[in-house]
Amino acid sequence: MKIQHPFRTALIATLGVGVGLLIISGVSTLQTILLYVGTALFLSLGLDPVISWLERRRFPRWAAVITTILAVLAAFAGIVLMVVPIIVGQISELVRQIQKLFRSGALDDPVTAIKDWLHDVFPVLDVDEVFGYLQDWYESLDLGQIGTTLGESIIVIGGTLIAGLTGAFIVLILTIYFTASTPSLKAAVYQLVPASKRERFIDLAEQITDSVGYYVIGQMSLGVINGVLSAIFLTIIGAPFPAVLAVIAFFFSLIPLVGTLTGSAIIVLTCLIPGLGSPTTALVALVYYAIYMQIEAYVLSPRIMNRAVSIPGAVVVIAALAGGSLLGLLGALIAIPVAASVLIIYRQVVIPRQNER
């Protein structure tokens, strides 16, 4: 077909490409802000089922919102007030233990001390050969460049911590705002849908938001269970710094799929630190977490997550990997409810339409 106005067509195509590039550039520039907004929306949807439950108990909407927000803030403050002093005390004890090791002369020859410990823990390991490889690797390093890199890394880490604290405060404020204004935000979105399709759209949207909310609550519940049980068990077996390790267990349990496994591995390895733990303590912890992960996978998680949309295991893995690649830890957290939302649309919209053809 002959093009009647080639200049106009080329101009429109060029403008379209320019607008597309401008949008991509804008999204890239605003990705941090968008990340804050997305996190706050995700958390506010997690609080919405709690508010709905209070409303069914004859709470006015404003009272339910205030009660939920105050409860969350009180729980956070309580955890901080209970855990931080314990963590500070145990970190101080860790420093004292290290100083004690130096004063006792056990670390006058740290290489020999580490070799002896490795021989005791891993008797089948050829420790001398391993240290030979490490010595060759160390001699090949450019120590001047490493010092410069370490200095830059410390500055970057400090800036990252400050940015993280600032971001957490912004997310908290946005979460409170979104939680308080969820109905009005939903109503504004619903008004954009044609009236003939609005009822169906509202039904699907409510299913999706409920699924996300139950997922957030369920994941937090699993984290709390793992953290509390870890604190009790690690205290009983005499593991080093049980409060710190329990906090690690809680936060890693929030990560789907590999979170509990990763946190458990960190705890077990911590129990192997010479002078603090012992191989026996680490072995007991390993057995406990192996059993706990089975109970969590086959008992706790199905019961707690029974109100969220169930999705196939392969989809869970793919969604978590894709989300983690795109947005890091937050992407891995929100990927599963997003996948569940897509499955709701697929099952209730796409398949019925295909069946009607």
Order of alpha helices (4+ residues) and beta strands (2+ residues): alpha-alpha-alpha-alpha-alpha-alpha-alpha-alpha-alpha-alpha-alpha-alpha-alpha-alpha
